């Protein structure tokens, strides 16, 4: 009877999670659609071609990004709730120099959003995984998982080089940062993460809680990012953009900085990058590589989990490495 009750509770919670996810996705799509339709009407005298274009760009980014955001958060919540943490530790080699690339490559098959990657990395460290390997996974999981790569292929149709470039540049950045931490990182910079009761339980209830938190949290960043991208695309004068788009270096630096500020979820940032059509492919590649690894919300999460000394050093170094590798990969592939 107890087992039957447990199974019934699990099925009930799973159905509830599915309903929440569907309703949440429908709500975001409905908001974007209603705003795009009623916005120009409510704007009255502000109804001009630029304003109409703003609503069009905003709606397109939101509606395109929601399905991938939903899928990513469902898979991420399932992994966090049902995959034991000890599995990661057993699969990694004992030698740090080998564990780092293995942990980085694990991000290809183990999806996770940026918000989830920080506590997962902390859990790995608590279980004895080398910090360098845990940090490589922290960077790679939200950047090169299948959901992100499929979303990138949809955002850039007929451009498989953008998908390959994102995979290569992101994985290389994660591995290089893991090796750099193994070589130059100091124990006093990294505050050991403490076990939190909120992360201990697993099972269906943890899945529902993780799905609700991740989708609502990341969905808000998607809407904000879409609005910021639409505003940037419409408001910023083309003459000013030409100053940056005319130079490969300036355009790369600008979009790399925007990726830090916009905080777009990795499952949807490809659509934002695709909308920035005035910039070079290398600059847009840098936007997609930097965003899942260094942005304001990630810096805040790393500060709370590992300490300010770590967050400042690690984020700064990651930004520099991500930009440099993006330029190299862009020069090679794009």
N, C-alpha and C positions, 0 to 999 in steps of 0.2 A: 504493500500500500504506500509506503514511504517513497519507494522508487517511482511508482506511478504518479504520485503527487508532485515529485520533483520534475518528472518529464512534462507533466501538464503545465507546471509553472514556467518551465523553460519555453514551451511552445507559446504560452500566453504572452510572455515577455518578448519573444521574438516577433510575434505578430504585432505587438504594440510598437516595437521599434520600427518595423516596416511601415506602419501607419504614420508614425511621427516623421520618418524620413520622407515618405511620399508627400505628406501634407506640407512639410517644410520646403521641399523642392517646388511644389506647386505654389506655395505662398511667395517664394522669391520670384518665380516666373510671373505670377500675377501682379506683384508689385511693380516689376520692371515694365510689364505690358501696360498696366493702368497709368503709370507715371508717364510712359512714352506717348500714350494717347491723350490723356487729359492735361499733361504738362503744358503744351503749347496753348491750349484753351484757357488755362488758368493764368498763363503768363501775360495775357492781354496785349498791351503795347510792346511787350518784350518778345512777341512772336515774330521772329525774324528768321531768315534762312540759317544763320549760325546757331540759333537756339534749337531750331528743328533738327539740325544736324547733330547737336549735342544729345538730344533725346534718342536719336537713331543709334548713335555710337554706344551710348549707355545701355540701351536695351539689347543691342546685339551682343555686347560683351557679357552681360548678365545672363541672358537666355542660353548662350553657348556654353558658358562656364558652369552653370548649375548642375547638369547631369554628371559631369566629371567630378565636381566637388562632392556630390552625393555618393557616387561610387567610391571615391577615395576615402571618405569618412566611414562608410560602412565597412570596408576592408580593414582600415586602420583600427576601428573599434573591435572588430572580430579578432584581430591578431593580439591586441592588448588584453582581451578578456579570456581567450581560449588557448593561446600559445604560451606554455610555461617559459619563464625567463631562463631556466637552466638549459633550454635547448640551444640558445645562442652561445652560451659558454662552452658547451660540449662540441660544437661544430667549429670552434676557432682553434687554430694552432697555438701551441704554447709560446712559441717565439713571437715577440711583438712585431718584428719586421715582416713576418709572414701573416700574422693575424690582421694587420691593418688592411692590406688589399682584399683579404677574404671578407672582412667586415664591410668594407666599402662596396664590394661586389654584391653582398647580401641585400643591399638596397634595391637591386634590380628586381628581386623576387619577393621582397617584403615591403609592401607599400606602407606609407605612414606620412601624416601631415607634419608640418613644421612644429606645431604645438605638441604633438605626441612624441616627436623624436627626442626632445629634451628629457622628459621623465624616463623614456625607455633607456637612453644613454646612462642616466643616473642609476637605473635598476641594474644595468649590466655591470657598472662599476661596483655596486654593492655586492654583486655575486662573484666578484673576483676577476672580471674581465679587465684587461689592461686598459687604462684610460685612453691611450692612443687609438686602440681599436674601437672602443666605444664612441669616441669622437668622430672617427671616420664614418661609422654607421650613422651617427647623428646628422652628418652633412649629406650623406648619399641617399638615405631612405626617402626623404621628401623630394629629392631632385631627379632621381632616375628610375623610379618605380614604374611599372607598366601603365598605370593610369595616367601618369604625367606624360609618358612618351606617346601614348595613344592620343591624348589631348593635343600634344604638340603637332602630331601628324594631321589632325583635323584642322587645327588653326593655320597650318601652313600646307595646304593641299598641293601635291605635286612637287614638294620640296623635301625629299627624304634626307637631304644633306643637313637640314636644320635639326631633324630628330637625331641623326648620328652625331652632329656637332654638339648638341646638348648632352647626349649620353657620354661622349668622350670627355668633354670639358668638365662636366660635373663630377664624374668618377675620378678623373685625374686630380681635381682640386681636393676631393675628400681624401684620397690616398696621400697626396703630398702633405696636407695639413696633419694627417695622422703621423706620418714619419717625422715631420718637423716637431710635433709635440713630443714624440718619443725621444728625439735627439736634444731638444732645447727646453722642453717644458720642465717646470719646477713644481715640486709638491706643494710649496707654500702658496703658489698661485691658484691652486685648485682646492676649493673647499669640499671635503667629502660629502656627498649627498646623504641625507638622513632618510630613513624609512618613514614613509607617511602612511597612516592608516587608510587614507583615501585611495591609495594605489594598491593596497594589499589584496582585497577580494577580487575573485575572477568570476567567470560564469555569465549566465544570461543577464543578471542585474548589472554587472559591470559593463557588459556590451551595450545595454540600453543607455546607461549613464554616459558612457564614452561617446556613443553616437549622438546623443542629444547635445552634449557639450561641444564636441568637435564641429558638428554641422552648423549649429547656431553661431558659434564663435567664428569659424572660418567663413560662413555665409555673410556675416557682417563685414568682414574684411573684403570679400569679393565685391559687395555693393559699393563700399567706399572706394576700392581700387578702380572699379569701373567708372564711377563718377569722376574720380581724379584724372583717369586717362582720357575720358571724354572732354573734361575741362581743359586739360593740357592740349588736346588735339584741336580744340576750337578757339580757345582764348589766346594762346601764345601766338604772336604774329609770325607769319611765315618768314619775314625778313630776319627775325631773331633766330629762328630755327636754322636758317641757311648758314648762320655763323657756326653752328655746331655740326649740321649735316654735311657741310663742305669739308670738314676735317674728320678723319677717321678717329683720331685720338680724342678730340673733344666730344664727339658723339658717343663714343664708348664710355667716357668718364661721366657724361651727363646721365645716360640711361642706367649706368651702374649706381649712381647716387640716387636716382629716382626709385630704383628697385628697393633700396634701403628705406626710403620714406613711404612708399605706397603700401608696403606690407600685403601684397596680393598673394593669395593662397597658391601653392605650387600647382594644384590641379587646374587652375584657371589662368595663371599668369601668361601662358602662351597666347591666349586670345587678346590679352592686353598688349603683348609685344607685337602681335600681328597687326593691331590697329595703328601702331606707330610706324606707318608705312614710309614716312619721310626719312627714316634713319636707315643706315646701312645694315645688312644682315649681321655683320659682326657686332654692331652695337646692340641689336636686338638679342643676339645670342648672349652677350654679356648680361643683359637685363634678366634673362631666364636662368642663367647660371648663378648670379649673385643673389637674386631674390629669395630662393628657398634656403640659402645658407646664412645670409646676413640681412636682417631688417630690424626695425625698431622693436617689434613684438618678440622676436627671437633674442635680441640683446637683453630685453627685460626678463624673459624666461631664464636665460642663462645666468643672469645676475642673481635671480632668486634661488636658483638651484645650485650653482657652483661658485657664486661669489663675484663681486664686482671686478676684482683683479683679474680673474680668469676671463670674464666676459669682454672686458675692454681689450685685452691683449689678443684673445682668440678671434674676436670679431674683426679687429683691425687687420690682423694677419690674413684671415680668410678672405676678406675683401680684396686685398692686394693680390693674393695668389689667384683668386677667381678671375679678376680682371686680366691679369697677365696670361693665364692659360686660355681664356676666352679669345684674346687677341691672336694667340698662336694657333689655336684650333680654327678660328675664323680665317686666318691667312692660309691655312692648309686646305680647308674644305670648301669655304664659301667664295 
